[in-house]
Amino acid sequence: MRVAVQEAPFDLGAEVAGFADGCGGMGAVVSFTGIVRDRPGSGLQAMEIEHYPGMTEAALTRIAQEAQARWSLGDVLVIHRFGRLAPGETIMMVATAARHRKDAFEAAEYLMDYLKSRAPFWKKEIARDGAEWVAARDEDEAALDRW
């Protein structure tokens, strides 16, 4: 298992390839990448992501360990960025490896849902007409109910 919280961009292809190379005996590798989405007409210039070092890594590690305990996984990778990110830049990725695709897919979805709602990051959208903190969304909280 590897959890990384970093400011620097990451090479998605290299990360997935490296992860898959280390997963001998697994029949499935699932990955998801989150990207700063531009909202047409919003004038979004950037998203600033803040976190508390130490606390954030511990929370992400705990979420990844919970996924490993619930599904039969060979490995888990979580990378989440912080700092100022422009529309189109990658924010995060998760990858899971399992002997069977169902475990890999479900664990990846679980990770995405819990990272979205429980990872201690604070996001501010910077637009032409000002800045605004991103509030928690009811639908993100509701997504946790299935787990």
Steps between C-alpha positions, in 0.01 A plus 500: 500500500624847416339828599651827378392858565702729279506837332681380189314365197521127437527300181177301488627250244822435690316465831247250365767305311728485804209397722391225258857372461517441874174305510607155386228240533220754491233474231375858515636851542249784523597865506315829528636849447336818629546815291428865578188555292428828333146620524415693184406856579641484854829666418682239709870577497627258764418285797708531814516188715623523859570228756671432832815293443507186710128507571412467131738213432373315808137542390571381145698203631212405730251516209731284284543248784122479539471417128764229537310352795167492311617361165755244393760740360857444396589869521365856529639830376367844596656825379342836586640840411479830682585856406376710210364294209364624168196356319602180325774409748488172691398528865522138607502138401422168656597157375403160633621154407316177571480146371148575375357817343201530736726555803719744308204705371311508831808591701586780256147640526514478879830688502366771271184547707686516831780721369242745364313524830743411777850600389604818684553734206361850465431627150458856383391587147667810358295669225519831315245653736643370829571192706270261684559199725344181363226376734424136570229363272205295618539253213861428602386421853212287369747297290649365824170335595558210264813397688 
